Amino acid sequence: MNALISTMTQKGQVTIPKHVRDRLNLVTGDKVEFIVNDRNEVVIKPITRKAMEVAGLLSKYKKAQPVSVEEMNQIVV
C-alpha cells in the first residue's frame, strides 16, 4: 500500500487523491463516511448508492393493478 498525501486547507478541506477516488469509484456529488477507530486511524467509506444498486427497491410497493383516472376521481368526490 502506498501512502498518498493531501494538504488541508484553512477551511478544513482536503482533496481525495485521484487514485483513491478511482479505487472507490467516487464521482462528483458522492458522499463518503469518515470512521475513526480506537487507534485514531481514519477509514473513508463511500456511502453513495448507485442507481443500479437501488433499482427495484420500491417494487414491493407496486399495486397489482394500476388505478384509472376515473377511479381516482370517484374516490376524491
Secondary structure as GFF3:
##gff-version 3
##sequence-region A 1 77
A	DSSP	alpha_helix	18	23	.	.	.	ID=ss1
A	DSSP	beta_strand	32	36	.	.	.	ID=ss2
A	DSSP	beta_strand	42	46	.	.	.	ID=ss3
A	DSSP	alpha_helix	51	54	.	.	.	ID=ss4
A	DSSP	three_ten_helix	57	61	.	.	.	ID=ss5
A	DSSP	alpha_helix	69	76	.	.	.	ID=ss6
###
